[in-house]
Amino acid sequence: MNSIIHPNVVIGKNVTIGNFCVIGYPAEHPGVVDPNAEPQFTVIIGDNTIIRDHVTINAGHLENTVIGSDCYIMSHVHIGHDARIGNKCVLHTSCVIGGHSTIFDRSRIGLNASLHQHTVIGVGCIVGAQSFVKGTWRENYRKIAGVPSKDIGFNTIAWSKFCDDIDKKWGE
């Protein structure tokens, strides 16, 4: 493995990290964060998360950067400082998550999509490929797409999977 994992990174159980990743480097915040200084906060990666090749995850500068459990982060993804990614999220190839953004559980961010800093994505949402998302999208199980992005309907696939999981857990 040819990745750089800084000492400020906490890695959960059964985590896979691909080649050429850089995790825990100081936040990219020109004029605010010295890139040569030791990071003030950590990156926390939950159990059973898979991080593929060429992923960058910056340390926080106001709080920890957190990746939940059971996530799948595809190649060439960037996760900015202070971001919070929930459990069971999928970040598709080359998407960019701006600093201070929050993605709640079971959401998917499409190929080459960009989330502006401070963006919030609700539970079970899907962001379409090449979309630009800005602001707060707290309503759960929505499909968000476009440039500029807009809500294009209910995410029935994620809702069905969630209901199936509940049925398996509690019996039908």
N, C-alpha and C positions, 0 to 999 in steps of 0.2 A: 504494500500500500504506500503510495506516494503522497499522502495527505498531510496537512499541517493542522494538528489539533492543539490549540493553545492550552496552557495549564488551568485556565479559568473555565474549562468546559466540564460539565457533569454529564456523564453518559449512562443511561439506564441499562437494564438487562437486555441481552439479545438484540443489540443495535448493530446494524450493518452500515458501514461508511465506505463509499467507493473511492476510487483513485482521484487524486488532484483536487481534493476538497480543502477549503480553508475555513476553519470553524473557531470562533472566539477572538478573531482579530478586533482591535478597537473600532468603535463606531465610525462610519464615514460621515463626519459632520464638520466641514471646513470652518476653521476659525473658532471652533468650540472644543473639539477633541483633537489632541495631539496624536497622530498616528504612531508615534514612536513611544508613547507612554504605555504603562501597564494598564489594561482595562480595569475599570472600577467595578464592573458587574460581570456576571457569568452568563454562559449559554447552558441551558438545561435541556437535555434531550430525553424524552420519555422512553419507556420500554417498547421493544419490538418495532422500533421505527427503522425504516430503510432509507438511506440517503445515498443516492447514486453519484456518479462521477461529476466533477467540476462544479460542485455546489459551494456557495459561500454563505456563511451565517455570521453576521457581526454581533459582537458583544453589545450589551446595552450601555447607554451612557446615563440614563436616569433610573433604570430598573433592569432586571434580568431579561434576556431574550429567552423565550420558552417555546419548545417544540413538544407537543403532546405525545402520548403513546399511540402505537399502531398507525403511524403516519407513513406515507410513501412520498418521498421527495425525489422527483426525477432529475435527470442531468441538467446542468447549467442553470439551476434555480438560484436566485439571490434572495436572502431573507435579511432585511435591514435591522438595525439596532432597535432594541426595546419592543420587538414584535412578539406577539403571542399567537401561536398556532395551536388549535384545540386537538382533541383526540380523533383518530380515524380520518384525518384529512389527507387529501391527495393534491400535491402541487405538481402540475404537468410541466414538461420540458420548457425551459427558458422563461418561465414566469418570474416576475419581479415583485417582491413584497416590500413596500416602502416602510421606513422606520415608524415605530409607534403604532403599526397596524395590528388589528385583532381579527383572527379568523376563528369562528366558533366550530365546535365539533361537527364531524361528518361532512364538511364542505369540500368542494373541489374547485381548484383554480386552473383554468384552461391554458393550453399551449400558448406561450408568448403573451399572456395577459399581464397587465401592469396594475398594481394597486398603489395609488398615491399614498404618501405618508398620512398617518392618522385615520386610515380607512378601517371601517368595521364591517365584517361580513357575518350574517346570522347563521344559525345552526342549519345544516343540511342544504346550504345554497350551492349553486354551481355558477361559476363565472365563465362565460364563453371565451373561446380562443381569440386572441388578439384584442380583447376588450381593454378599455381604460376605465378603471373604477376609482371614484373619489367620493369621500363622505361616508355617511353611516347608512348601512343597509341591514337594520336589525330584524326585519321581518324574516321569520324562519322558512326554510324550504322554498326558496324563490330561485328563478333563473334570471341571471343578470348578464346582459351582453351589449356590445356596441361601443362606438366611440362618438360621442360620449355614451357611457353605459346607461341602460334603463332596465327596469323590471319588465320581463317579457312573459311572466306567468309562474304558475306553481310547479315545483320540481317533484313531479309524481314518482319518478324513479327512486329518488332518495327517501321520500316518504314511505314508499312500499318496502324498501329495505329496512327502514327503521321499524315499521310495523312487524315485519317478519322476525326481526331480532327480538322484539318484545314477546311475540308469540312463542318463540323458542325458549326464551328465558322463563316465562310464566306459565307455559302450557296453553294450548288453544281453547 
